[in-house]
Amino acid sequence: MLQSHRRTLVEQTVRSKLFLSGLFSVLFISGIMFWGSLSWHNSLAQQAFQQNSQLLLRQTAEHASPFLQTNNVISLNLMLKNLLAESGINYAAFRDASGNVLTELKQNEGRGIDFRQSVIFENAVIGDILLTIERPATHHTIWLWLLVVWALGITLWLVFCIYLTMDEREQLTVFNQHMHDFFATDRHDLHQWNDILDQQLRPAMSLAGCFHNHYSAAQINHCLDKVDVVPGAGYQSNLFLLYLTATELTDQSDSREVHYWLEQQNHYLLQVASLYNGEITQDRNCLVFGLEDEPDQAVVNILCAATVLHHVCSSMTPYSISVTTGTLWVNNSSDLPPAVQVCGEAVNQLQLMHLHNRSNSILIAENIFQYPRTSTLVNAHIYRDLTMPDGERLEVWQLDSLSDHYDQLLRTQAENLKQNNTEAL
């Protein structure tokens, strides 16, 4: 399996455009370097050939000088035989001062480069020597070096490309894992991803880009946190509801005043929901508690949230806060970010309580007192009895304060929220 993996890796590397384009560059550059080196080598070889040939001519002329002076043809002929015995000399001859050939020998049809050297005796030219010397052929090892250079260059380039391919595979593995986590996609190669990102995932990636460019990291994280708050199929549960709304906004109200109130209301509801583990509902006026907490903790959270909102809204437009509990159907909306949708009898109770709520007070439905923690925490008095549309009676209480140390702590918390809101504006 390891051998198959290595073979696949090498095959992928060899077939890649990077390797093929780089291979041409390696061969081209190596060839240029080789021909440059070969030209330099030939130049040096030519210089050495010329120098050695001239040296041979001078030495031969010195030794032949006394024999030419005495016309000793036999000795001159022996010298020529000795010269032709050396590798590369194909023709040799001695001539007298008049240019007459005294003796000559040739082999291999006399191919090569012709050289001539005068023979001087006592400052007088008494003849000359002629040599035809064949230039040494380029050795095969030079061409072998070209193959070595090419093989070395290709090997180094292949190793480098294999490293890049391995790195690309690792990066692709990480990318596939991220895309699976984000979009639940299968594993694909780069070519497949190019088509997928250009077609199937283009809307999703465009939406992600929109979120990245137009929303802060905190807002994006808030959106992600809300996606799985409620299962998609919804469910029924005993939950707690808090309703906040202005009581004196009418058709004649100033638009700027309405806008300011709605902005402040949404801001504080989100802040309080974050503090006490609540969720804002789709109508943006209501908080729901108990989605993740036990009832005893949820009832404390909703009463603390109502008290904090009471303090932060005290200097704003007259408002009403109503609190109740009951069995509700809960679902996620299709908004972005998804908001919690609730419906049930408790929602009807909130709407009726709001209609009978005088400004700047917190009303509590009697069903809140079914939890033992409420009796030890709440100081309240009976506000009034309400009759529901189905004829049922609903006893409503007005919250005066929370016992123990809660009031002072919640008042301080409200002041901090108002101060942070002022700095943000």
N, C-alpha and C positions, 0 to 999 in steps of 0.2 A: 504493500500500500504506500509505503514511504517512497519507494522507487517510482511508482506511478505518479505520486504527487510531484516529485522532482521532475519527471519527464513532462508532465503537464505544465509545470512552471516554465521549463526551458522552451517548450513549444509555444506557449503564450508569449514569452519574451521575444522569440525569434520572429513570430508573426506580427508583432506590434509595429506600428508605423514609426515609432521612435527608434527602434533598433534598425529597421531597414533604412531609414533616412540617415541615421548616424553611421551605419555600415558604409554607405557610399562616401560619406565624409572621411571616415577613417581610411578607406582604400585610397581616396584621392590625395589626402594629406600625406599618407605614408608613401605613395608613389612619387609625389613631388619631392619629399625629403630624400627618397632613394636616388632619384635622378640627379638631384643636387649633389648628393654625396658621390655618385658615380662620376659626374663631371669633374668634381674636385679631385677624385682619385685618378681619373684619366689624365688630368692636367699634370699632376705630380708624376705619374708614370711616364708621360711624354718628356718632361724635363729630365727625369733620371735616364731615360733611353738616350736622349741627345748627349747628356754629359758622359755616359758610359761609352757611347760610340766615339765621341771625340777623344776621350782618354785612350781608347784602344788604338785609334788611328795614330795618335802622337807616339805611343809606345812602340807601335809597329814601325813607324817611320824612323825612330831612333835606332832600332835594332837593324833595320834594312839599309841604313845609310852607308856603312862600309862595303856592303855587298853590291850596292848600286855603283859605288865609286869604282869598284874593280870589275863590274859587269859579271859578277858571280851568279849566273842564272840558276845553277843547281841549288845554291843556298837559298836564293829567293824563292824557288819553287817549293823547297821544303817548308819555308815559312808560310807559304800560301796553304799548303796541306794542313799545317798545324792550325791555321786560322779557320779553315773550313770545318775542321773537326769540332770547333766550338759551336754550340747551339745558336742558331739564328743567322749565321753568315752563309749566304747563298752564292756570292760571287766575290772574287778577289783577284787583283791584277797589279803588276808593277809596270810603269812606263819610264822611259829615259827622259832626258831633258828635252828631246825633240818630239816627244809624244808617241814614240814607237813602243808598242807593247812588247815587253821583254818576256813575261810569263803571265798566265792567267788560268784560273780554275773556277768552275761554276757547278752548282747543284740546285735542284728544285727550280730549274729554269730561271734562276737568278732573280726571284721575286723579293721585293723589299724596298728599302729606302737607300738611295745612293749617297755615298760619302766620298770625299776626295781630300787627300792631305799631301801637301808638298814635302819632299824629302830634301833636307838642306844639309850640306856638308861644307864647313868653313865658309859660311855666309853665302854660299852659292847653291842655287836650286839644281840638283842633279837628277831629279825625276819626281815621280809622285806615285801614291798608292791609291787604288780605287777599291772600295768595299760596298757591297750591297747587303744590308742587314735587315732581316725581317723583324718587324715590330712584334713583340710578344702579344699573343691573343689574350683577351679578357678571360680571366679564370672563371670557371663555373661557380666557384664559391661566392662570387659577387651576386650572381642571380639567386643563389641559395639564401644569401642574406636578405634579399628582397622578400622571399617567401617567409623567412623568419620574422621580419619586421611586420609583414601583413598578418601573419598568424598571431603574433604578440598583440598587435593593435586590436584585432578582432576579438581575441580572448578577453583582453581588458575591457573592451566595450561591452561584450556579452555579460561579464561579471557585473559591471556597473548597471546595465539594464535589468539584470535579474534582481539586483538590490532594489531598483526603482519599482519593479513589478511586485516584489514582496511588500514593499511599503504601500504601494497602491492597493494591494489586496487587503492589508490591515486597515487602511483608511476606509475601503469599501465595506469591510465587515462592520466597522464602527458606525458608518453611515447607515447601513442596512438596519442595524440595531436601533439607532435613533428613529429612523423612519417607521420601524415597526412599533416602537413605543408611542410615537406621535399619531400615526395614521393606520396602524395595524396592517401594514403592507407585508408582502412576502419578500424574499431575497431576490435581488436582481443585479445584473452587471451594469456597467456604466452606460452602454448603448441603450439598454432597456430603460434605465432611469431617465435618460434624455427624452425618450418618448413619453414616459409616464408623467414627468414633471411638466412637459409641454402640453399634455392633454388632460389626463385624468385628474391630476392634483393641482392644475393651474388655479381653479377657483379657491381651493383650500389655501394654497400658498399666497394667493392675492389677499385673502382675508387675513392671514397671518401677517403679511407685510403691512396691511392697513392698521392692524392692532399695534404693531411695532412702531409705526411712524406717528400715530395719532394719540396713543395712550401711554401713560407712565407704566413703569414696571409694577408699581403697587396696584394700579387698576387692572392690569393683565392678570396678576396673581389673584386678585379678588374674583375676577371672572372665572378663572380656573378652579378656585375653591368652591364656587357655587354650582359647578356643572353636575357634581355627583351628590349634592346635598340630599336630594329626594330621588328615589328610584324612578326610572322612566314610567313604570306602570302605575305608580301612585299607591297609596294605602290609606287606611283609616287608623286614627290614633287619638288619644286624649291629649290635647294640646292647650296652650295658653295664648290668648290674643290680647294685644295692646293696640288701641286705636287712638291716633293723634290727628286733630284737624282744627283749622281755624273756625271760630264761631260767628264772626262778624264780617266775613267777606261776602259781598253781594254783587249784583250786576253793575252797581254804580261805583264799586271800589276802584281805586286807581290801579292801572295795569302794573305800574312799577312796584306798588305795594304788594300786589298779588305775586308777582315774580319773585320779589325778595323773600316773602314768606315761604313760598314753595321751595326755593333754593335752601333756605335755612332749615326747613322741616326735613328735606331729604338728607341734608348733611348731618343733622343731629341724629336722625333715625339710624343712618348707617353707622355713625360713631357708637351709639348706644348698643346697637345690635352686635357690633364687634366686641364691645366690652363685656356683654352679658350673654354671649353665645346664642343670640337670636338671629332670625332671618327676616329680611324685609319682604313683604308680599308684593304681588304684581300691581296692586292699585297704589303702591308707594305710600300709603297712609297707615299701614298696619304692620306690626311686628309679631312674629310667631315664635314661641319658646317651647322647649321640650322635645325638639326633634332629635337631640342627642343626649339630653340630660334626664335624670330621674325626676319624677314629679315634685318631690320635696325640694330639690335644687332649682327646678324650673320656676316654682312659685316664688322663691326668694329672688331669682333673677328678674322676673317680670315686675315685681314690686319695686326693686331697686331701679330698674330702667324707667318705670313710670315716675319715680321721685326725681331722678336726674333730669328727665325731660321737663318736669314741672318747674324745676329751678332754672333751666336754661331758657325756657320759653316765657318766663315771668315778665320779661321786659319787652316782649314782642306783641304782635296782634293777639287779642283775646283768643283763647284756645280751649279745647276740652280734651281730656284724656280718659279713656274708658278701658277697663280690664275685665276679662271674663275667661272662662275655661269651658271645655266640653269636647265631645267627640267630633272630629273634623275629618273630612276627606282631603288629603294632601296630594298635590301633584306638582310637577315641574312645568313651567311655561316654556314656550318656544322662543322666548326673548333671548337676546345676547346682552349681558349674561343672563342665564336662566333665572327667573324669579319663582318663588314658591307661590303656588295657588292653593287657597283654602276655601272650603264651602261647608256649610252645615248650620245647625241651629245657633251655635255660638256667634256666628257672623251676624245673624238676625238680631241677637241680643245686643251686640255692639252698636248696631245702627239705631236701635230703639233707645239705648242709653244715651247715645250722642244727641238725639233729638231733645232729650229732657235734661241735658247737662248744662248747668249755668257755667259761665266763663271761668277759666283758670281753676278748675277743680279736677280731682281724680276720683272717678266713680268705680266701685268694685262690685261685681255681681256676687250674689250670696253663695254661688257654688264654689267660689274661691276658698271659702271658710271650711270646706270639707277636708282640707289638708291641715294637720295639726300644727305645722310650722307657721301657718297664717295667724292663728290665734295668739301665738307668743310674739309675733313680729309686728302686728298691725295695731295701731290706735285709730279707731274709726267710729262713726256714728251712722245710724240709719238715715238715709237720704230720702227715699220714698219707695213705694211699691209701684211697679209697672205691670200692665196687662199685655201679654204677648198676643199676636194676631190669632193664635189658636185658643185663646182664652186662659192660658196658663198664667199664673202670677209669678213675677220676678221681683225679689227683694233686692234693692240697690243700696249700697253703703257708700259713704264719702270718706276717703282716707284723710285723716288728720296728720299723722306722722308715723314714722317707724320707730320702734322701741330700741333700747340699748344704745349703742354708739352709731347706728346706721345714719341717722339724720345728718350729723355733722360731717361724717365721711362723704356722704353723697353730695352735700352742699359744696364741699371742697372740690369734689370731682367735677361738678357742674361748672364751677368757676374756672377750672383748668380747661374744660372744653370750650367755654366762651372765649377765654384768652387765646387759645390756639386758633380758634376760628377767626378772631380779629386779626391775628398776625398773618394768617393765610390770605385774608382778603387784602 
